[in-house]
Amino acid sequence: MTSTHISDFALVFLFLPFIRRASLAILEGGCDAPAPGIVVKSIYVNRNGGADFKSIQEAIGSVPLGNDQWIRVHVAAGIYNEKVSVPQNKSFILLEGEGEYQTSIEWSDHAGGDSDTASSPTFAVFATDFMARDIAFKVR
């Protein structure tokens, strides 16, 4: 397993204190993805088409409110130029790329002046029970 790669110190992950279990374990590098039998649904993202969605945010939006079973969001190789936010009521998401050097989420929003760094993340998670693997998060 390739761990989540953070390529720029300016990148802000907004992980709120109530994130627990799997999300904390992935940050500490000590957790693998759920066993294949535990994932009940897979959603596919490919920015070039031919999948369920072209954007990661659209795929996250399709997860049912109050979800309580693991859903894999598999992201095809490529650079996804978008800001992504996982709301509090969309738990149990496994975000999976095709390798940290092949799949990335990138955005060029930076805090500056009076703005708060926490208001400009490329990727933000507000939900509990979130995992990410084989994907990079970058600020351009």
N, CA, C and O atoms as a GROMACS GRO file, in nm:
protein
  560
    1MET      N    1   0.084  -0.117   0.000
    1MET     CA    2   0.000   0.000   0.000
    1MET      C    3   0.088   0.123   0.000
    1MET      O    4   0.188   0.129   0.072
    2THR      N    5   0.052   0.222  -0.080
    2THR     CA    6   0.122   0.349  -0.081
    2THR      C    7   0.047   0.444   0.009
    2THR      O    8  -0.075   0.458  -0.002
    3SER      N    9   0.117   0.509   0.096
    3SER     CA   10   0.050   0.601   0.188
    3SER      C   11   0.014   0.731   0.119
    3SER      O   12   0.066   0.762   0.012
    4THR      N   13  -0.075   0.806   0.181
    4THR     CA   14  -0.116   0.934   0.127
    4THR      C   15   0.006   1.027   0.122
    4THR      O   16   0.083   1.033   0.218
    5HIS      N   17   0.022   1.098   0.011
    5HIS     CA   18   0.139   1.182  -0.011
    5HIS      C   19   0.098   1.328  -0.005
    5HIS      O   20   0.005   1.370  -0.074
    6ILE      N   21   0.165   1.403   0.076
    6ILE     CA   22   0.140   1.547   0.084
    6ILE      C   23   0.259   1.615   0.022
    6ILE      O   24   0.371   1.602   0.071
    7SER      N   25   0.237   1.689  -0.085
    7SER     CA   26   0.348   1.741  -0.163
    7SER      C   27   0.382   1.886  -0.135
    7SER      O   28   0.479   1.937  -0.190
    8ASP      N   29   0.306   1.954  -0.055
    8ASP     CA   30   0.331   2.096  -0.034
    8ASP      C   31   0.287   2.134   0.106
    8ASP      O   32   0.175   2.102   0.147
    9PHE      N   33   0.374   2.202   0.180
    9PHE     CA   34   0.339   2.241   0.315
    9PHE      C   35   0.223   2.340   0.319
    9PHE      O   36   0.157   2.354   0.422
   10ALA      N   37   0.198   2.409   0.209
   10ALA     CA   38   0.088   2.505   0.206
   10ALA      C   39  -0.048   2.437   0.200
   10ALA      O   40  -0.151   2.500   0.222
   11LEU      N   41  -0.048   2.307   0.169
   11LEU     CA   42  -0.174   2.233   0.160
   11LEU      C   43  -0.237   2.223   0.298
   11LEU      O   44  -0.169   2.194   0.396
   12VAL      N   45  -0.365   2.247   0.305
   12VAL     CA   46  -0.434   2.242   0.432
   12VAL      C   47  -0.539   2.131   0.426
   12VAL      O   48  -0.629   2.133   0.341
   13PHE      N   49  -0.526   2.035   0.516
   13PHE     CA   50  -0.632   1.938   0.536
   13PHE      C   51  -0.713   1.987   0.654
   13PHE      O   52  -0.656   2.020   0.758
   14LEU      N   53  -0.840   1.993   0.639
   14LEU     CA   54  -0.924   2.040   0.747
   14LEU      C   55  -0.989   1.919   0.812
   14LEU      O   56  -1.098   1.878   0.773
   15PHE      N   57  -0.922   1.863   0.911
   15PHE     CA   58  -0.974   1.748   0.984
   15PHE      C   59  -1.020   1.799   1.120
   15PHE      O   60  -0.939   1.844   1.200
   16LEU      N   61  -1.147   1.791   1.145
   16LEU     CA   62  -1.202   1.839   1.270
   16LEU      C   63  -1.182   1.737   1.381
   16LEU      O   64  -1.162   1.619   1.352
   17PRO      N   65  -1.187   1.780   1.506
   17PRO     CA   66  -1.155   1.693   1.619
   17PRO      C   67  -1.241   1.568   1.630
   17PRO      O   68  -1.196   1.469   1.689
   18PHE      N   69  -1.362   1.567   1.576
   18PHE     CA   70  -1.448   1.451   1.593
   18PHE      C   71  -1.415   1.338   1.495
   18PHE      O   72  -1.480   1.233   1.501
   19ILE      N   73  -1.318   1.356   1.408
   19ILE     CA   74  -1.278   1.247   1.320
   19ILE      C   75  -1.212   1.140   1.406
   19ILE      O   76  -1.128   1.172   1.491
   20ARG      N   77  -1.247   1.017   1.386
   20ARG     CA   78  -1.197   0.910   1.471
   20ARG      C   79  -1.165   0.785   1.390
   20ARG      O   80  -1.174   0.786   1.268
   21ARG      N   81  -1.129   0.681   1.458
   21ARG     CA   82  -1.102   0.547   1.405
   21ARG      C   83  -1.022   0.550   1.275
   21ARG      O   84  -0.904   0.583   1.277
   22ALA      N   85  -1.082   0.516   1.164
   22ALA     CA   86  -1.009   0.497   1.038
   22ALA      C   87  -0.939   0.622   0.992
   22ALA      O   88  -0.827   0.617   0.942
   23SER      N   89  -1.004   0.737   1.009
   23SER     CA   90  -0.943   0.860   0.961
   23SER      C   91  -0.817   0.893   1.039
   23SER      O   92  -0.719   0.938   0.980
   24LEU      N   93  -0.817   0.873   1.169
   24LEU     CA   94  -0.697   0.898   1.247
   24LEU      C   95  -0.588   0.797   1.214
   24LEU      O   96  -0.470   0.832   1.208
   25ALA      N   97  -0.626   0.674   1.192
   25ALA     CA   98  -0.528   0.571   1.160
   25ALA      C   99  -0.459   0.599   1.027
   25ALA      O  100  -0.338   0.577   1.015
   26ILE      N  101  -0.531   0.647   0.929
   26ILE     CA  102  -0.469   0.674   0.799
   26ILE      C  103  -0.372   0.791   0.812
   26ILE      O  104  -0.267   0.792   0.747
   27LEU      N  105  -0.404   0.890   0.896
   27LEU     CA  106  -0.313   1.002   0.916
   27LEU      C  107  -0.184   0.957   0.982
   27LEU      O  108  -0.077   1.012   0.955
   28GLU      N  109  -0.194   0.857   1.070
   28GLU     CA  110  -0.077   0.806   1.138
   28GLU      C  111  -0.004   0.700   1.057
   28GLU      O  112   0.101   0.652   1.099
   29GLY      N  113  -0.058   0.664   0.941
   29GLY     CA  114   0.007   0.568   0.852
   29GLY      C  115  -0.006   0.424   0.898
   29GLY      O  116   0.071   0.339   0.852
   30GLY      N  117  -0.099   0.393   0.987
   30GLY     CA  118  -0.107   0.259   1.040
   30GLY      C  119  -0.232   0.184   1.004
   30GLY      O  120  -0.271   0.094   1.079
   31CYS      N  121  -0.296   0.214   0.896
   31CYS     CA  122  -0.422   0.148   0.866
   31CYS      C  123  -0.432   0.117   0.718
   31CYS      O  124  -0.405   0.202   0.634
   32ASP      N  125  -0.472  -0.004   0.688
   32ASP     CA  126  -0.501  -0.040   0.550
   32ASP      C  127  -0.648  -0.014   0.525
   32ASP      O  128  -0.725   0.012   0.617
   33ALA      N  129  -0.686  -0.020   0.399
   33ALA     CA  130  -0.825   0.000   0.362
   33ALA      C  131  -0.910  -0.113   0.417
   33ALA      O  132  -0.857  -0.218   0.453
   34PRO      N  133  -1.040  -0.093   0.424
   34PRO     CA  134  -1.128  -0.199   0.470
   34PRO      C  135  -1.112  -0.323   0.381
   34PRO      O  136  -1.080  -0.312   0.262
   35ALA      N  137  -1.134  -0.438   0.438
   35ALA     CA  138  -1.128  -0.562   0.361
   35ALA      C  139  -1.229  -0.556   0.247
   35ALA      O  140  -1.335  -0.494   0.263
   36PRO      N  141  -1.198  -0.618   0.132
   36PRO     CA  142  -1.288  -0.610   0.016
   36PRO      C  143  -1.433  -0.645   0.045
   36PRO      O  144  -1.524  -0.587  -0.015
   37GLY      N  145  -1.457  -0.739   0.135
   37GLY     CA  146  -1.594  -0.777   0.168
   37GLY      C  147  -1.669  -0.671   0.244
   37GLY      O  148  -1.792  -0.676   0.252
   38ILE      N  149  -1.598  -0.573   0.301
   38ILE     CA  150  -1.662  -0.470   0.380
   38ILE      C  151  -1.713  -0.355   0.292
   38ILE      O  152  -1.811  -0.289   0.328
   39VAL      N  153  -1.649  -0.331   0.179
   39VAL     CA  154  -1.693  -0.226   0.088
   39VAL      C  155  -1.821  -0.273   0.018
   39VAL      O  156  -1.821  -0.374  -0.052
   40VAL      N  157  -1.930  -0.199   0.038
   40VAL     CA  158  -2.059  -0.242  -0.016
   40VAL      C  159  -2.090  -0.184  -0.153
   40VAL      O  160  -2.178  -0.232  -0.224
   41LYS      N  161  -2.016  -0.079  -0.191
   41LYS     CA  162  -2.044  -0.015  -0.320
   41LYS      C  163  -1.917   0.054  -0.368
   41LYS      O  164  -1.841   0.107  -0.288
   42SER      N  165  -1.895   0.053  -0.499
   42SER     CA  166  -1.784   0.126  -0.559
   42SER      C  167  -1.839   0.227  -0.657
   42SER      O  168  -1.928   0.198  -0.737
   43ILE      N  169  -1.783   0.347  -0.651
   43ILE     CA  170  -1.817   0.455  -0.743
   43ILE      C  171  -1.689   0.488  -0.819
   43ILE      O  172  -1.582   0.496  -0.759
   44TYR      N  173  -1.699   0.506  -0.950
   44TYR     CA  174  -1.580   0.529  -1.032
   44TYR      C  175  -1.580   0.671  -1.088
   44TYR      O  176  -1.681   0.723  -1.134
   45VAL      N  177  -1.460   0.732  -1.083
   45VAL     CA  178  -1.440   0.868  -1.132
   45VAL      C  179  -1.330   0.865  -1.237
   45VAL      O  180  -1.223   0.809  -1.215
   46ASN      N  181  -1.358   0.926  -1.352
   46ASN     CA  182  -1.256   0.942  -1.456
   46ASN      C  183  -1.281   1.077  -1.522
   46ASN      O  184  -1.388   1.099  -1.579
   47ARG      N  185  -1.184   1.166  -1.514
   47ARG     CA  186  -1.202   1.301  -1.568
   47ARG      C  187  -1.224   1.303  -1.718
   47ARG      O  188  -1.272   1.402  -1.772
   48ASN      N  189  -1.188   1.193  -1.786
   48ASN     CA  190  -1.204   1.183  -1.931
   48ASN      C  191  -1.334   1.115  -1.971
   48ASN      O  192  -1.358   1.096  -2.090
   49GLY      N  193  -1.417   1.078  -1.876
   49GLY     CA  194  -1.544   1.013  -1.906
   49GLY      C  195  -1.533   0.862  -1.897
   49GLY      O  196  -1.427   0.808  -1.863
   50GLY      N  197  -1.642   0.794  -1.927
   50GLY     CA  198  -1.644   0.649  -1.925
   50GLY      C  199  -1.656   0.591  -1.785
   50GLY      O  200  -1.631   0.472  -1.766
   51ALA      N  201  -1.693   0.673  -1.685
   51ALA     CA  202  -1.709   0.628  -1.547
   51ALA      C  203  -1.840   0.686  -1.493
   51ALA      O  204  -1.914   0.752  -1.566
   52ASP      N  205  -1.866   0.661  -1.366
   52ASP     CA  206  -1.988   0.714  -1.305
   52ASP      C  207  -1.989   0.866  -1.301
   52ASP      O  208  -2.093   0.929  -1.320
   53PHE      N  209  -1.871   0.926  -1.275
   53PHE     CA  210  -1.860   1.072  -1.263
   53PHE      C  211  -1.729   1.119  -1.324
   53PHE      O  212  -1.634   1.042  -1.336
   54LYS      N  213  -1.725   1.249  -1.362
   54LYS     CA  214  -1.602   1.311  -1.412
   54LYS      C  215  -1.529   1.389  -1.303
   54LYS      O  216  -1.413   1.424  -1.320
   55SER      N  217  -1.596   1.416  -1.192
   55SER     CA  218  -1.531   1.490  -1.084
   55SER      C  219  -1.544   1.414  -0.952
   55SER      O  220  -1.641   1.342  -0.930
   56ILE      N  221  -1.446   1.433  -0.867
   56ILE     CA  222  -1.445   1.369  -0.736
   56ILE      C  223  -1.556   1.426  -0.649
   56ILE      O  224  -1.622   1.352  -0.577
   57GLN      N  225  -1.577   1.558  -0.655
   57GLN     CA  226  -1.681   1.620  -0.573
   57GLN      C  227  -1.819   1.568  -0.610
   57GLN      O  228  -1.902   1.547  -0.522
   58GLU      N  229  -1.845   1.546  -0.738
   58GLU     CA  230  -1.974   1.488  -0.779
   58GLU      C  231  -1.991   1.348  -0.721
   58GLU      O  232  -2.100   1.311  -0.677
   59ALA      N  233  -1.883   1.269  -0.722
   59ALA     CA  234  -1.890   1.134  -0.666
   59ALA      C  235  -1.918   1.138  -0.516
   59ALA      O  236  -2.001   1.061  -0.467
   60ILE      N  237  -1.850   1.227  -0.444
   60ILE     CA  238  -1.874   1.243  -0.301
   60ILE      C  239  -2.019   1.285  -0.278
   60ILE      O  240  -2.085   1.237  -0.186
   61GLY      N  241  -2.069   1.374  -0.362
   61GLY     CA  242  -2.208   1.420  -0.351
   61GLY      C  243  -2.310   1.309  -0.369
   61GLY      O  244  -2.422   1.320  -0.320
   62SER      N  245  -2.273   1.202  -0.439
   62SER     CA  246  -2.366   1.092  -0.463
   62SER      C  247  -2.376   0.995  -0.346
   62SER      O  248  -2.466   0.911  -0.343
   63VAL      N  249  -2.287   1.006  -0.249
   63VAL     CA  250  -2.293   0.920  -0.130
   63VAL      C  251  -2.417   0.960  -0.050
   63VAL      O  252  -2.439   1.079  -0.025
   64PRO      N  253  -2.497   0.862  -0.009
   64PRO     CA  254  -2.620   0.896   0.064
   64PRO      C  255  -2.593   0.970   0.196
   64PRO      O  256  -2.494   0.944   0.263
   65LEU      N  257  -2.683   1.061   0.231
   65LEU     CA  258  -2.675   1.129   0.360
   65LEU      C  259  -2.686   1.026   0.471
   65LEU      O  260  -2.767   0.934   0.463
   66GLY      N  261  -2.604   1.041   0.574
   66GLY     CA  262  -2.609   0.948   0.686
   66GLY      C  263  -2.555   0.809   0.654
   66GLY      O  264  -2.584   0.713   0.725
   67ASN      N  265  -2.477   0.798   0.548
   67ASN     CA  266  -2.422   0.668   0.508
   67ASN      C  267  -2.350   0.600   0.626
   67ASN      O  268  -2.277   0.665   0.700
   68ASP      N  269  -2.371   0.468   0.642
   68ASP     CA  270  -2.306   0.395   0.750
   68ASP      C  271  -2.237   0.267   0.703
   68ASP      O  272  -2.207   0.179   0.783
   69GLN      N  273  -2.212   0.257   0.572
   69GLN     CA  274  -2.141   0.143   0.516
   69GLN      C  275  -2.032   0.195   0.423
   69GLN      O  276  -2.050   0.297   0.356
   70TRP      N  277  -1.918   0.125   0.419
   70TRP     CA  278  -1.804   0.171   0.338
   70TRP      C  279  -1.838   0.176   0.190
   70TRP      O  280  -1.888   0.080   0.132
   71ILE      N  281  -1.810   0.291   0.131
   71ILE     CA  282  -1.825   0.313  -0.013
   71ILE      C  283  -1.688   0.352  -0.067
   71ILE      O  284  -1.626   0.446  -0.018
   72ARG      N  285  -1.643   0.281  -0.169
   72ARG     CA  286  -1.515   0.312  -0.234
   72ARG      C  287  -1.541   0.411  -0.348
   72ARG      O  288  -1.627   0.388  -0.432
   73VAL      N  289  -1.466   0.520  -0.347
   73VAL     CA  290  -1.466   0.614  -0.460
   73VAL      C  291  -1.331   0.595  -0.527
   73VAL      O  292  -1.229   0.645  -0.480
   74HIS      N  293  -1.331   0.521  -0.638
   74HIS     CA  294  -1.207   0.492  -0.710
   74HIS      C  295  -1.186   0.600  -0.816
   74HIS      O  296  -1.271   0.624  -0.901
   75VAL      N  297  -1.069   0.664  -0.810
   75VAL     CA  298  -1.037   0.776  -0.898
   75VAL      C  299  -0.930   0.730  -0.997
   75VAL      O  300  -0.820   0.692  -0.957
   76ALA      N  301  -0.962   0.735  -1.126
   76ALA     CA  302  -0.867   0.696  -1.230
   76ALA      C  303  -0.747   0.790  -1.232
   76ALA      O  304  -0.755   0.903  -1.184
   77ALA      N  305  -0.638   0.742  -1.286
   77ALA     CA  306  -0.516   0.822  -1.296
   77ALA      C  307  -0.544   0.954  -1.366
   77ALA      O  308  -0.623   0.959  -1.461
   78GLY      N  309  -0.481   1.060  -1.319
   78GLY     CA  310  -0.496   1.192  -1.379
   78GLY      C  311  -0.486   1.299  -1.273
   78GLY      O  312  -0.478   1.272  -1.154
   79ILE      N  313  -0.485   1.422  -1.320
   79ILE     CA  314  -0.483   1.538  -1.232
   79ILE      C  315  -0.625   1.594  -1.228
   79ILE      O  316  -0.681   1.630  -1.332
   80TYR      N  317  -0.681   1.602  -1.110
   80TYR     CA  318  -0.817   1.651  -1.091
   80TYR      C  319  -0.807   1.791  -1.032
   80TYR      O  320  -0.776   1.808  -0.914
   81ASN      N  321  -0.833   1.891  -1.115
   81ASN     CA  322  -0.824   2.031  -1.074
   81ASN      C  323  -0.957   2.074  -1.013
   81ASN      O  324  -1.044   2.129  -1.081
   82GLU      N  325  -0.970   2.048  -0.883
   82GLU     CA  326  -1.093   2.082  -0.813
   82GLU      C  327  -1.068   2.088  -0.663
   82GLU      O  328  -0.976   2.025  -0.612
   83LYS      N  329  -1.151   2.164  -0.595
   83LYS     CA  330  -1.153   2.162  -0.449
   83LYS      C  331  -1.254   2.055  -0.410
   83LYS      O  332  -1.360   2.043  -0.470
   84VAL      N  333  -1.219   1.977  -0.310
   84VAL     CA  334  -1.306   1.868  -0.268
   84VAL      C  335  -1.335   1.882  -0.119
   84VAL      O  336  -1.244   1.907  -0.039
   85SER      N  337  -1.461   1.866  -0.082
   85SER     CA  338  -1.502   1.871   0.057
   85SER      C  339  -1.595   1.753   0.086
   85SER      O  340  -1.691   1.728   0.013
   86VAL      N  341  -1.564   1.681   0.193
   86VAL     CA  342  -1.647   1.569   0.236
   86VAL      C  343  -1.727   1.618   0.356
   86VAL      O  344  -1.671   1.637   0.464
   87PRO      N  345  -1.859   1.638   0.339
   87PRO     CA  346  -1.940   1.694   0.448
   87PRO      C  347  -1.956   1.596   0.564
   87PRO      O  348  -1.933   1.476   0.550
   88GLN      N  349  -1.995   1.650   0.677
   88GLN     CA  350  -2.009   1.574   0.801
   88GLN      C  351  -2.104   1.456   0.787
   88GLN      O  352  -2.083   1.353   0.850
   89ASN      N  353  -2.207   1.468   0.707
   89ASN     CA  354  -2.308   1.362   0.695
   89ASN      C  355  -2.279   1.259   0.585
   89ASN      O  356  -2.370   1.187   0.542
   90LYS      N  357  -2.152   1.252   0.538
   90LYS     CA  358  -2.112   1.157   0.434
   90LYS      C  359  -1.994   1.072   0.486
   90LYS      O  360  -1.882   1.085   0.438
   91SER      N  361  -2.022   0.988   0.584
   91SER     CA  362  -1.918   0.906   0.646
   91SER      C  363  -1.894   0.778   0.567
   91SER      O  364  -1.965   0.746   0.472
   92PHE      N  365  -1.790   0.704   0.609
   92PHE     CA  366  -1.754   0.574   0.554
   92PHE      C  367  -1.720   0.579   0.405
   92PHE      O  368  -1.773   0.503   0.325
   93ILE      N  369  -1.631   0.671   0.371
   93ILE     CA  370  -1.584   0.683   0.233
   93ILE      C  371  -1.437   0.643   0.229
   93ILE      O  372  -1.356   0.690   0.308
   94LEU      N  373  -1.405   0.556   0.135
   94LEU     CA  374  -1.267   0.520   0.104
   94LEU      C  375  -1.235   0.584  -0.031
   94LEU      O  376  -1.288   0.541  -0.133
   95LEU      N  377  -1.150   0.686  -0.031
   95LEU     CA  378  -1.108   0.753  -0.153
   95LEU      C  379  -0.980   0.686  -0.201
   95LEU      O  380  -0.880   0.684  -0.129
   96GLU      N  381  -0.984   0.631  -0.320
   96GLU     CA  382  -0.874   0.549  -0.369
   96GLU      C  383  -0.831   0.595  -0.508
   96GLU      O  384  -0.912   0.600  -0.600
   97GLY      N  385  -0.703   0.627  -0.521
   97GLY     CA  386  -0.647   0.662  -0.651
   97GLY      C  387  -0.573   0.544  -0.712
   97GLY      O  388  -0.584   0.431  -0.664
   98GLU      N  389  -0.499   0.571  -0.816
   98GLU     CA  390  -0.421   0.466  -0.884
   98GLU      C  391  -0.272   0.486  -0.862
   98GLU      O  392  -0.190   0.443  -0.943
   99GLY      N  393  -0.238   0.549  -0.752
   99GLY     CA  394  -0.098   0.571  -0.717
   99GLY      C  395  -0.073   0.718  -0.692
   99GLY      O  396  -0.126   0.804  -0.762
  100GLU      N  397   0.008   0.747  -0.590
  100GLU     CA  398   0.031   0.886  -0.552
  100GLU      C  399   0.102   0.966  -0.661
  100GLU      O  400   0.093   1.089  -0.660
  101TYR      N  401   0.171   0.902  -0.753
  101TYR     CA  402   0.237   0.972  -0.862
  101TYR      C  403   0.153   0.973  -0.989
  101TYR      O  404   0.192   1.032  -1.090
  102GLN      N  405   0.037   0.907  -0.985
  102GLN     CA  406  -0.049   0.898  -1.103
  102GLN      C  407  -0.183   0.968  -1.085
  102GLN      O  408  -0.244   1.010  -1.183
  103THR      N  409  -0.228   0.980  -0.962
  103THR     CA  410  -0.359   1.039  -0.934
  103THR      C  411  -0.342   1.151  -0.831
  103THR      O  412  -0.285   1.128  -0.724
  104SER      N  413  -0.390   1.271  -0.864
  104SER     CA  414  -0.377   1.381  -0.769
  104SER      C  415  -0.497   1.475  -0.777
  104SER      O  416  -0.560   1.492  -0.881
  105ILE      N  417  -0.524   1.536  -0.663
  105ILE     CA  418  -0.623   1.644  -0.653
  105ILE      C  419  -0.542   1.771  -0.633
  105ILE      O  420  -0.462   1.780  -0.540
  106GLU      N  421  -0.564   1.869  -0.720
  106GLU     CA  422  -0.484   1.992  -0.716
  106GLU      C  423  -0.573   2.114  -0.725
  106GLU      O  424  -0.675   2.115  -0.795
  107TRP      N  425  -0.534   2.218  -0.653
  107TRP     CA  426  -0.605   2.346  -0.658
  107TRP      C  427  -0.508   2.455  -0.620
  107TRP      O  428  -0.408   2.429  -0.553
  108SER      N  429  -0.533   2.577  -0.662
  108SER     CA  430  -0.438   2.685  -0.638
  108SER      C  431  -0.492   2.793  -0.546
  108SER      O  432  -0.452   2.909  -0.558
  109ASP      N  433  -0.580   2.758  -0.455
  109ASP     CA  434  -0.635   2.854  -0.360
  109ASP      C  435  -0.542   2.864  -0.240
  109ASP      O  436  -0.507   2.763  -0.179
  110HIS      N  437  -0.500   2.984  -0.208
  110HIS     CA  438  -0.409   3.006  -0.096
  110HIS      C  439  -0.466   3.112  -0.004
  110HIS      O  440  -0.530   3.207  -0.048
  111ALA      N  441  -0.442   3.094   0.125
  111ALA     CA  442  -0.482   3.196   0.221
  111ALA      C  443  -0.383   3.312   0.209
  111ALA      O  444  -0.265   3.292   0.182
  112GLY      N  445  -0.432   3.429   0.228
  112GLY     CA  446  -0.344   3.545   0.222
  112GLY      C  447  -0.408   3.663   0.291
  112GLY      O  448  -0.530   3.672   0.303
  113GLY      N  449  -0.326   3.753   0.334
  113GLY     CA  450  -0.378   3.873   0.401
  113GLY      C  451  -0.456   3.837   0.525
  113GLY      O  452  -0.404   3.771   0.615
  114ASP      N  453  -0.581   3.880   0.531
  114ASP     CA  454  -0.665   3.855   0.648
  114ASP      C  455  -0.735   3.721   0.644
  114ASP      O  456  -0.801   3.683   0.741
  115SER      N  457  -0.722   3.647   0.533
  115SER     CA  458  -0.799   3.522   0.523
  115SER      C  459  -0.734   3.412   0.606
  115SER      O  460  -0.612   3.409   0.626
  116ASP      N  461  -0.815   3.325   0.653
  116ASP     CA  462  -0.775   3.214   0.738
  116ASP      C  463  -0.732   3.097   0.650
  116ASP      O  464  -0.800   3.064   0.554
  117THR      N  465  -0.619   3.034   0.683
  117THR     CA  466  -0.569   2.920   0.606
  117THR      C  467  -0.672   2.808   0.600
  117THR      O  468  -0.682   2.740   0.499
  118ALA      N  469  -0.748   2.789   0.706
  118ALA     CA  470  -0.848   2.682   0.710
  118ALA      C  471  -0.962   2.704   0.612
  118ALA      O  472  -1.038   2.612   0.585
  119SER      N  473  -0.976   2.824   0.558
  119SER     CA  474  -1.085   2.851   0.465
  119SER      C  475  -1.046   2.824   0.320
  119SER      O  476  -1.128   2.845   0.230
  120SER      N  477  -0.924   2.778   0.295
  120SER     CA  478  -0.882   2.758   0.157
  120SER      C  479  -0.821   2.620   0.130
  120SER      O  480  -0.724   2.611   0.055
  121PRO      N  481  -0.874   2.512   0.190
  121PRO     CA  482  -0.811   2.382   0.166
  121PRO      C  483  -0.840   2.329   0.027
  121PRO      O  484  -0.946   2.353  -0.030
  122THR      N  485  -0.744   2.255  -0.026
  122THR     CA  486  -0.765   2.181  -0.151
  122THR      C  487  -0.859   2.065  -0.123
  122THR      O  488  -0.944   2.031  -0.205
  123PHE      N  489  -0.843   2.004  -0.006
  123PHE     CA  490  -0.922   1.887   0.032
  123PHE      C  491  -0.960   1.899   0.178
  123PHE      O  492  -0.874   1.918   0.264
  124ALA      N  493  -1.088   1.888   0.208
  124ALA     CA  494  -1.135   1.899   0.346
  124ALA      C  495  -1.226   1.783   0.380
  124ALA      O  496  -1.310   1.743   0.299
  125VAL      N  497  -1.209   1.729   0.500
  125VAL     CA  498  -1.294   1.620   0.548
  125VAL      C  499  -1.359   1.663   0.678
  125VAL      O  500  -1.291   1.697   0.775
  126PHE      N  501  -1.490   1.662   0.680
  126PHE     CA  502  -1.566   1.694   0.801
  126PHE      C  503  -1.634   1.569   0.857
  126PHE      O  504  -1.686   1.573   0.968
  127ALA      N  505  -1.634   1.461   0.783
  127ALA     CA  506  -1.701   1.337   0.822
  127ALA      C  507  -1.610   1.247   0.904
  127ALA      O  508  -1.488   1.257   0.897
  128THR      N  509  -1.673   1.160   0.980
  128THR     CA  510  -1.598   1.056   1.050
  128THR      C  511  -1.579   0.938   0.955
  128THR      O  512  -1.644   0.930   0.851
  129ASP      N  513  -1.490   0.848   0.991
  129ASP     CA  514  -1.470   0.725   0.916
  129ASP      C  515  -1.441   0.752   0.769
  129ASP      O  516  -1.515   0.709   0.681
  130PHE      N  517  -1.333   0.822   0.745
  130PHE     CA  518  -1.286   0.852   0.609
  130PHE      C  519  -1.146   0.794   0.593
  130PHE      O  520  -1.065   0.800   0.686
  131MET      N  521  -1.118   0.740   0.476
  131MET     CA  522  -0.984   0.689   0.446
  131MET      C  523  -0.945   0.733   0.306
  131MET      O  524  -1.031   0.748   0.218
  132ALA      N  525  -0.814   0.752   0.284
  132ALA     CA  526  -0.763   0.783   0.150
  132ALA      C  527  -0.637   0.700   0.130
  132ALA      O  528  -0.560   0.678   0.223
  133ARG      N  529  -0.618   0.654   0.006
  133ARG     CA  530  -0.495   0.580  -0.027
  133ARG      C  531  -0.464   0.597  -0.175
  133ARG      O  532  -0.553   0.615  -0.258
  134ASP      N  533  -0.336   0.590  -0.204
  134ASP     CA  534  -0.286   0.592  -0.342
  134ASP      C  535  -0.331   0.716  -0.419
  134ASP      O  536  -0.364   0.708  -0.538
  135ILE      N  537  -0.332   0.830  -0.352
  135ILE     CA  538  -0.370   0.956  -0.414
  135ILE      C  539  -0.292   1.069  -0.350
  135ILE      O  540  -0.265   1.065  -0.229
  136ALA      N  541  -0.254   1.170  -0.429
  136ALA     CA  542  -0.180   1.284  -0.378
  136ALA      C  543  -0.271   1.406  -0.372
  136ALA      O  544  -0.366   1.418  -0.450
  137PHE      N  545  -0.242   1.496  -0.278
  137PHE     CA  546  -0.316   1.620  -0.262
  137PHE      C  547  -0.214   1.732  -0.277
  137PHE      O  548  -0.116   1.737  -0.203
  138LYS      N  549  -0.236   1.822  -0.374
  138LYS     CA  550  -0.134   1.924  -0.405
  138LYS      C  551  -0.194   2.062  -0.416
  138LYS      O  552  -0.310   2.080  -0.453
  139VAL      N  553  -0.111   2.159  -0.383
  139VAL     CA  554  -0.144   2.299  -0.408
  139VAL      C  555  -0.054   2.343  -0.521
  139VAL      O  556   0.067   2.325  -0.515
  140ARG      N  557  -0.112   2.401  -0.624
  140ARG     CA  558  -0.033   2.446  -0.739
  140ARG      C  559   0.019   2.585  -0.716
  140ARG      O  560   0.088   2.640  -0.801
   0.00000   0.00000   0.00000
